[in-house]
Amino acid sequence: MGSDYLTRVLASAQEVTPAAWDALLASGAHATPFFRHAYLRALEDSGSACPATGWTPRYFVVYRGDTLVAATVLYAKSHSYGEYVFDWAWASAYRQHGVPYYPKGVVAVPFTPVPGSRLLATDEESRDVLLKSLLDYCERTGLSSLHMLFCSTEDQQAAQAAGLMLRHTVQFHWNNTGGGYVDFDAFLQTLSQEKRKKIRQERRKVRDAGVAFTHLQGKEIRPADWDFFYACYERTYLEHGNAPYLSRAFFHAIADQLPDHFLLFIANRGVTRIASSLIAIDPPDESSNRPGVAYGRYWGAMERVDCLHFEACYYQALEWCIAHGYQRFEGGAQGEHKMARALLPVRTTSAHWIAHPAFAEAVGHFLEREEDGIANYLEDLAARNPFRTISAKPG
């Protein structure tokens, strides 16, 4: 294996053919908009994920003859921000022993904890060649480790075969299997009385405050709408003492290149806009029997209204998904409070390679203990299922 393949490592998305990259992504079972060529290039060109922010991209492309058969992007990183699979303790252990942990290699979508394909490939052998190229590059350039975050089932299988260690985390997703809910009230009827009552109370508080929502999709979102959204998004970060990860130029680029993948909810009190939330969407594809999926991404508010966050980020999105027959809404990383809104726990997986043998052994032992904790955590969450009965929940 490998003699018939040629691997190239490129410094910029500008050197990669967009159509060929996206064709590889589309051929996988776990494609998302976030690994589209245009999305990754927008991160780079806007200065959001670039060497100046600690994300140095290297695009790996594998050819068999003249045909592109595998591709991915690896970021050489000088920190662990924007990943959502936390390895700060590993970096601290390295530092305590006088061993550099940074730079490290990360295969992921920056600032985006959405599971999906990471090793784009036409077949299993090409995927294995790509992963071997990544590992060889990490060793050759002196990267301390390789971390493939929120990866697909096919990626996990390739990683295990190559000796990488798997790590599990928990997210919360909502499912509408088969498009079974007629409307939002029908969805509420499947919940326990306590949860149903709580959601209705929260939605009533927003309505009683005089707040109503409009939504805009794709090209309906005008530059002024994006500007308002960005003001809300930026305010949320600044209120927590941080600058936002993503620049206004990034959102300008995705609005231009990927408009059909975004949905904007705007909260209005009378004629005044007071909040917004941005949802990424992956429309259903009947030809491949792929269901529609929505991804909760960013939100912000210019005024404080009780329960506005829940309405803007969850209830508006779920109501839209039901009305448009979308099967799944992924609520993002962490947040047990999402269970009260019927987003159920889902195990997500990352794969890790550690160059230093002693640290690799220590990390392996840590992951074994952590996995026991994850199993206990999921068992505890299952006991708090928000549906009336386990069998009543969709899926």
C-alpha positions as CSV (number, residue, x, y, z in Angstrom):
1,M,0.0,0.0,0.0
2,G,1.2,3.5,-0.8
3,S,3.5,3.0,-3.8
4,D,0.8,4.0,-6.2
5,Y,-0.1,7.1,-4.2
6,L,1.4,10.6,-4.2
7,T,0.8,12.9,-1.2
8,R,1.3,16.6,-1.3
9,V,1.2,19.1,1.6
10,L,0.0,22.5,0.7
11,A,0.1,25.7,2.7
12,S,-3.2,27.2,1.8
13,A,-6.7,26.3,0.7
14,Q,-6.1,28.5,-2.4
15,E,-3.8,25.7,-3.7
16,V,-6.6,23.1,-3.5
17,T,-9.3,22.6,-6.2
18,P,-12.6,23.3,-4.5
19,A,-14.7,21.0,-6.6
20,A,-12.4,18.0,-6.1
21,W,-12.3,18.6,-2.4
22,D,-16.1,18.9,-2.1
23,A,-16.6,15.8,-4.2
24,L,-14.6,13.8,-1.7
25,L,-16.6,15.2,1.2
26,A,-19.9,14.5,-0.6
27,S,-18.9,10.9,-1.1
28,G,-18.7,10.3,2.7
29,A,-21.5,9.3,5.0
30,H,-20.8,12.1,7.5
31,A,-20.4,15.2,5.4
32,T,-21.2,18.6,7.0
33,P,-21.0,22.1,5.6
34,F,-18.2,22.9,8.0
35,F,-15.6,20.8,6.1
36,R,-16.6,22.3,2.7
37,H,-13.7,24.0,0.9
38,A,-15.3,27.4,1.0
39,Y,-15.9,27.2,4.8
40,L,-12.3,26.3,5.5
41,R,-11.0,28.9,3.1
42,A,-13.2,31.5,4.7
43,L,-11.6,30.7,8.1
44,E,-8.1,31.1,6.6
45,D,-8.7,34.2,4.4
46,S,-10.6,36.1,7.1
47,G,-7.7,35.7,9.5
48,S,-9.9,33.7,11.9
49,A,-7.8,30.5,11.7
50,C,-4.4,31.3,10.4
51,P,-0.8,31.4,11.7
52,A,-1.4,34.8,13.5
53,T,-4.1,33.2,15.6
54,G,-2.2,30.0,16.3
55,W,-3.8,27.9,13.6
56,T,-1.2,27.1,10.8
57,P,-3.0,25.1,8.1
58,R,-1.5,22.3,6.1
59,Y,-3.7,20.8,3.4
60,F,-3.0,17.1,2.6
61,V,-4.0,15.9,-0.8
62,V,-3.4,12.3,-1.9
63,Y,-3.5,11.3,-5.6
64,R,-3.6,8.0,-7.3
65,G,-2.4,8.9,-10.8
66,D,-4.1,12.1,-11.7
67,T,-7.1,11.5,-9.4
68,L,-7.6,13.1,-6.0
69,V,-8.5,10.2,-3.7
70,A,-8.1,11.6,-0.2
71,A,-7.7,15.0,1.5
72,T,-7.8,16.8,4.9
73,V,-6.5,19.8,6.7
74,L,-4.1,19.6,9.6
75,Y,-3.5,22.7,11.8
76,A,-0.2,23.1,13.6
77,K,-1.3,24.8,16.8
78,S,0.5,26.8,19.5
79,H,-2.4,26.5,22.0
80,S,-5.6,24.5,22.7
81,Y,-8.2,27.1,22.3
82,G,-11.2,26.6,20.0
83,E,-11.2,22.8,20.0
84,Y,-13.8,21.7,22.6
85,V,-11.9,18.5,23.4
86,F,-9.9,19.6,26.3
87,D,-6.2,18.6,26.7
88,W,-5.0,21.4,28.9
89,A,-4.1,18.9,31.6
90,W,-1.9,17.0,29.1
91,A,-0.1,20.2,28.2
92,S,0.4,21.0,31.8
93,A,1.9,17.6,32.5
94,Y,4.3,18.1,29.6
95,R,5.3,21.5,31.0
96,Q,5.9,20.1,34.5
97,H,8.3,17.6,33.0
98,G,10.1,20.2,30.8
99,V,8.8,18.7,27.6
100,P,7.2,20.9,24.9
101,Y,3.6,20.1,24.1
102,Y,3.2,22.8,21.5
103,P,3.2,22.9,18.5
104,K,0.8,20.0,18.1
105,G,-1.2,18.8,15.1
106,V,-5.0,19.1,15.0
107,V,-7.4,17.7,12.3
108,A,-10.6,19.5,13.0
109,V,-12.9,22.4,12.1
110,P,-11.7,25.4,14.1
111,F,-14.2,26.6,16.7
112,T,-16.8,24.1,15.6
113,P,-17.5,21.0,17.7
114,V,-19.6,19.3,15.0
115,P,-19.0,15.6,14.3
116,G,-18.3,14.7,10.7
117,S,-15.8,13.4,8.2
118,R,-12.2,14.4,8.7
119,L,-10.3,12.0,6.5
120,L,-12.0,12.6,3.1
121,A,-11.4,9.6,0.9
122,T,-12.8,7.6,-1.9
123,D,-12.1,4.2,-0.2
124,E,-10.6,2.7,2.9
125,E,-7.1,2.2,1.5
126,S,-6.9,5.9,0.4
127,R,-8.1,6.9,3.9
128,D,-5.3,4.8,5.5
129,V,-2.7,6.3,3.2
130,L,-3.9,9.8,4.2
131,L,-3.7,9.0,7.9
132,K,-0.2,7.5,7.5
133,S,0.9,10.7,5.7
134,L,-0.4,12.8,8.6
135,L,1.5,10.7,11.2
136,D,4.7,10.7,9.1
137,Y,4.4,14.5,8.8
138,C,3.9,14.9,12.6
139,E,7.0,12.9,13.3
140,R,9.1,14.5,10.6
141,T,8.2,18.1,11.7
142,G,8.5,17.4,15.4
143,L,4.8,17.9,16.4
144,S,4.2,16.5,19.8
145,S,0.9,14.8,18.9
146,L,-2.0,14.4,16.5
147,H,-5.6,15.0,17.5
148,M,-8.5,14.2,15.1
149,L,-11.5,15.8,16.7
150,F,-15.2,14.9,16.4
151,C,-14.5,12.3,13.7
152,S,-16.8,10.0,11.8
153,T,-17.2,6.2,12.2
154,E,-14.9,5.6,9.2
155,D,-12.3,7.9,10.6
156,Q,-12.4,6.1,14.0
157,Q,-11.9,2.8,12.3
158,A,-8.9,4.0,10.4
159,A,-7.5,5.6,13.6
160,Q,-7.8,2.4,15.6
161,A,-6.2,0.4,12.8
162,A,-3.2,2.9,12.9
163,G,-2.9,2.6,16.7
164,L,-4.4,5.9,17.7
165,M,-6.2,6.2,21.0
166,L,-10.0,7.0,21.1
167,R,-11.5,9.5,23.5
168,H,-15.2,10.1,24.0
169,T,-17.1,13.2,25.0
170,V,-20.8,13.9,25.2
171,Q,-23.0,16.3,23.2
172,F,-26.8,16.8,23.1
173,H,-28.8,16.3,20.0
174,W,-32.5,16.5,19.2
175,N,-34.1,14.0,16.9
176,N,-37.3,14.0,14.8
177,T,-36.9,10.6,13.3
178,G,-39.0,10.2,10.2
179,G,-40.3,13.8,10.5
180,G,-42.9,12.4,12.9
181,Y,-43.9,15.6,14.7
182,V,-46.9,17.4,13.1
183,D,-46.0,20.6,14.9
184,F,-44.3,21.9,18.0
185,D,-47.2,21.1,20.3
186,A,-47.2,17.5,19.1
187,F,-43.5,17.4,20.1
188,L,-44.3,18.8,23.5
189,Q,-46.9,16.1,24.0
190,T,-44.2,13.4,24.0
191,L,-42.4,15.1,27.0
192,S,-43.1,14.6,30.7
193,Q,-45.6,16.9,32.2
194,E,-42.9,18.7,34.1
195,K,-40.7,19.4,31.1
196,R,-43.7,20.3,28.9
197,K,-44.9,22.8,31.5
198,K,-41.5,24.3,31.9
199,I,-41.1,24.9,28.1
200,R,-44.5,26.5,27.8
201,Q,-43.7,28.8,30.7
202,E,-40.4,29.8,29.2
203,R,-41.9,30.6,25.8
204,R,-44.7,32.5,27.5
205,K,-42.2,34.8,29.3
206,V,-40.7,35.8,26.0
207,R,-44.0,36.5,24.4
208,D,-45.3,38.4,27.4
209,A,-42.1,40.6,27.2
210,G,-43.4,41.7,23.7
211,V,-40.7,39.7,21.8
212,A,-41.5,38.1,18.4
213,F,-39.2,36.3,16.0
214,T,-38.6,36.4,12.3
215,H,-36.3,34.1,10.4
216,L,-34.3,34.7,7.2
217,Q,-32.7,32.0,5.1
218,G,-29.9,32.0,2.6
219,K,-29.9,35.0,0.3
220,E,-32.8,36.5,2.4
221,I,-30.1,37.5,4.9
222,R,-28.9,40.9,3.8
223,P,-25.6,42.5,4.8
224,A,-27.4,44.7,7.4
225,D,-28.8,41.5,8.9
226,W,-25.4,40.0,9.1
227,D,-24.1,43.2,10.7
228,F,-26.7,43.0,13.4
229,F,-26.0,39.4,14.0
230,Y,-22.3,40.1,14.3
231,A,-22.9,42.9,16.8
232,C,-24.9,40.4,18.9
233,Y,-22.3,37.6,18.5
234,E,-19.4,40.0,19.4
235,R,-21.2,41.4,22.4
236,T,-21.6,37.9,23.8
237,Y,-17.9,37.2,23.7
238,L,-16.9,40.7,25.0
239,E,-19.3,40.2,28.0
240,H,-17.2,37.2,28.9
241,G,-14.0,39.1,28.6
242,N,-12.8,37.6,25.3
243,A,-12.6,38.7,21.7
244,P,-14.7,36.6,19.3
245,Y,-13.0,33.8,17.5
246,L,-14.6,34.6,14.1
247,S,-14.2,37.9,12.3
248,R,-16.9,39.9,10.4
249,A,-14.9,39.0,7.2
250,F,-15.5,35.3,7.9
251,F,-19.3,35.8,8.0
252,H,-19.1,37.9,4.9
253,A,-17.4,35.1,3.1
254,I,-19.8,32.4,4.1
255,A,-22.7,34.6,3.3
256,D,-21.3,34.9,-0.2
257,Q,-20.1,31.3,-0.8
258,L,-22.4,29.2,1.3
259,P,-25.7,31.1,1.7
260,D,-28.0,28.1,1.5
261,H,-26.4,26.6,4.6
262,F,-27.4,29.4,7.1
263,L,-30.6,30.4,8.8
264,L,-30.9,33.5,11.0
265,F,-33.5,34.1,13.7
266,I,-34.0,37.7,14.8
267,A,-35.8,38.7,18.0
268,N,-37.8,41.9,17.7
269,R,-39.5,44.0,20.4
270,G,-41.8,46.1,18.3
271,V,-39.7,47.6,15.6
272,T,-36.4,47.2,17.5
273,R,-34.2,44.2,17.0
274,I,-32.8,43.0,20.3
275,A,-31.2,39.5,19.7
276,S,-30.3,37.0,17.0
277,S,-29.2,33.4,16.6
278,L,-27.5,31.8,13.7
279,I,-28.2,28.2,12.7
280,A,-26.3,26.2,10.1
281,I,-28.4,23.8,8.0
282,D,-27.6,20.9,5.8
283,P,-30.7,20.4,3.6
284,P,-32.0,16.9,3.0
285,D,-30.8,15.0,-0.1
286,E,-33.4,12.7,-1.5
287,S,-31.0,11.1,-4.0
288,S,-28.7,9.8,-1.2
289,N,-31.5,9.5,1.4
290,R,-29.6,11.9,3.6
291,P,-31.9,13.7,6.2
292,G,-31.9,17.4,6.9
293,V,-29.7,18.4,9.8
294,A,-29.5,21.8,11.6
295,Y,-26.6,22.9,13.9
296,G,-26.9,25.4,16.6
297,R,-24.0,27.8,16.3
298,Y,-24.0,31.4,17.6
299,W,-26.2,33.8,19.4
300,G,-26.2,37.2,21.2
301,A,-28.5,39.8,22.6
302,M,-28.5,43.5,23.0
303,E,-31.1,43.4,25.8
304,R,-31.7,41.0,28.6
305,V,-35.1,39.2,28.5
306,D,-35.8,36.3,30.7
307,C,-35.6,32.9,28.8
308,L,-34.7,34.7,25.6
309,H,-31.7,32.5,25.1
310,F,-33.7,29.3,25.2
311,E,-36.3,30.7,22.8
312,A,-33.6,32.0,20.3
313,C,-31.3,29.0,20.4
314,Y,-33.6,26.0,20.9
315,Y,-37.3,26.5,20.6
316,Q,-37.2,28.6,17.4
317,A,-34.8,26.1,15.9
318,L,-36.8,23.1,16.9
319,E,-40.0,24.6,15.6
320,W,-38.4,25.4,12.3
321,C,-36.9,21.9,12.0
322,I,-40.4,20.3,12.6
323,A,-42.0,22.6,10.1
324,H,-39.4,21.8,7.4
325,G,-39.0,18.1,8.1
326,Y,-35.4,18.2,9.4
327,Q,-34.5,15.1,11.3
328,R,-31.8,16.3,13.7
329,F,-30.8,19.4,15.5
330,E,-27.3,19.3,17.1
331,G,-27.0,21.6,20.0
332,G,-23.2,21.7,20.3
333,A,-20.8,20.9,23.0
334,Q,-21.7,20.4,26.7
335,G,-24.7,21.8,28.5
336,E,-26.9,19.4,30.5
337,H,-29.6,22.1,30.5
338,K,-30.3,21.1,26.9
339,M,-31.8,17.8,28.2
340,A,-34.7,19.8,29.6
341,R,-35.3,21.0,26.0
342,A,-35.4,17.3,24.7
343,L,-31.8,17.3,23.4
344,L,-30.5,13.9,24.4
345,P,-26.9,12.8,25.2
346,V,-24.8,11.5,22.3
347,R,-21.3,10.1,22.5
348,T,-18.8,11.8,20.3
349,T,-15.3,10.5,19.4
350,S,-11.9,11.9,18.8
351,A,-8.6,10.1,18.0
352,H,-5.2,10.9,19.5
353,W,-1.6,10.0,18.8
354,I,1.2,11.0,21.2
355,A,4.8,10.9,20.0
356,H,6.5,10.6,23.4
357,P,6.2,6.9,24.5
358,A,6.0,7.6,28.2
359,F,3.3,10.3,27.8
360,A,1.5,8.1,25.3
361,E,1.3,5.4,28.0
362,A,0.1,7.9,30.6
363,V,-2.5,9.3,28.3
364,G,-3.7,5.8,27.5
365,H,-4.3,5.1,31.2
366,F,-6.0,8.4,31.7
367,L,-8.4,7.7,28.8
368,E,-9.3,4.3,30.3
369,R,-10.3,6.0,33.5
370,E,-12.1,8.8,31.7
371,E,-14.1,6.3,29.7
372,D,-15.4,4.7,32.8
373,G,-16.5,8.2,34.0
374,I,-18.2,8.9,30.6
375,A,-20.1,5.6,30.8
376,N,-21.3,6.5,34.3
377,Y,-22.2,10.0,33.2
378,L,-24.3,8.7,30.3
379,E,-26.0,6.2,32.6
380,D,-26.9,9.1,35.0
381,L,-28.2,11.2,32.1
382,A,-30.4,8.3,30.8
383,A,-32.2,8.3,34.2
384,R,-33.2,11.9,33.5
385,N,-34.8,11.3,30.2
386,P,-37.3,14.2,29.5
387,F,-39.8,12.1,27.5
388,R,-42.8,10.5,29.1
389,T,-41.4,7.1,28.6
390,I,-38.2,5.8,27.0
391,S,-40.2,4.2,24.2
392,A,-42.0,7.5,23.6
393,K,-39.0,9.4,22.5
394,P,-38.2,9.5,18.7
395,G,-35.4,7.3,17.4
